[in-house]
């Protein structure tokens, strides 16, 4: 595990695994093992199931879909970028999100 957090609002452990290469089914299995550990040995009865987040430089959506159980809602695989967006890109993204919120409120 690279990082483990506890989300107080969700009442759930969040296990984060970071891979610097293309995602493999072994990586997903490893993260599932970590999530299982937290669910079986660390989680209290009143807490929600642990969440696993796997960040990688490249992923194959079909492989992720086939590797994970069909009813999976605790493991998430996502591609990350090795650079930060520029200040202007961040401002533009925030403006887009504000516009979406404004449009939803008007409807």
N, C-alpha and C positions, 0 to 999 in steps of 0.2 A: 504494500500500500504506500502510496506517496503522501496522501493527506487523508485525515479523518476529521470530520466536523460533526457537531451535534446541532441540528436545527431545532431551536426551542419552539418555534411556532408549529412546525410539522411534528414535533416530538419524534424525531427520527435521526439516526446516524446517517451521515453522507460520506461514503467512501469514494475517494478520487484516485484514479490510477492514470498516470501519464506515460504514453509510449512515444518514442522518437522515431518509430518506423511504422510501416504499414500494419494495420490491425490484422491480427490472426485469430483463429478460433481459440487458440491456447490462451491468448490475452483475455478473451471474454470469460473463459473457464476460470482463469486465475481470479478475476474480479468477482465472479460468482462465488468462488470459495471464500473470499474476504467478506462479502455480504452475508453469506450463510453463517460465518463465524460470529459476526456481530449480532445477527438475529438469534442465534442459538445460545451464545454465552454472555453477551453484554446487554442486550435489549431487555428492558423490564416489561412485565405483562401489560402495562398501561400504554406503552410506547408503540408507535407505528413501525412497520417493516423498514429495514435499512434500505437506502438508495445507493446504487453504484453508478458512478460517472466515469467513463473511460474516454480520455482525450488522446487522439493520435494524429500523426501527420497525414495519414491517408487511410480511408476505410472503404470497404466493399459492402454496400447496403444489403445486397442479397446474402452475403455470408453472415452478416449480423442477424438478419431476419431468420435464417435457417438455424443458426447456432443457438439463439435464445428461444425459450419456450414461447408458444403462441400467445399465452395469456400474460406475458412478461409486462410488468409495469414498474420494475425496480432497477433495471439496468439500462443505462443510456450510453450510446457510443456516438461520439461526435469528432469531427475533424477540427483541428485548430490551426491557426496561422502563426508563423514565426516572426511576425512583425506587428507592431501596433498601428492602428489607423492614425491618420493625421488629425490634427485638431479640427480642421474644417470638415473632415469626414464624420467625426463624432458629432459635431454641431448639426450637420445635415441629417444624420440618423435620428437625433433627438427631435428635430423639427418634424420629421416624418411621423414619428410616434405621437407627437402632440397633435398633429393634424388628424391622425387616425382616431385618437381619443375624442377630439372635437367633433368629428363626423359621427361617431357612435353616440355621443350625447345628443346631437341634433336629431337623430333618427328616432 
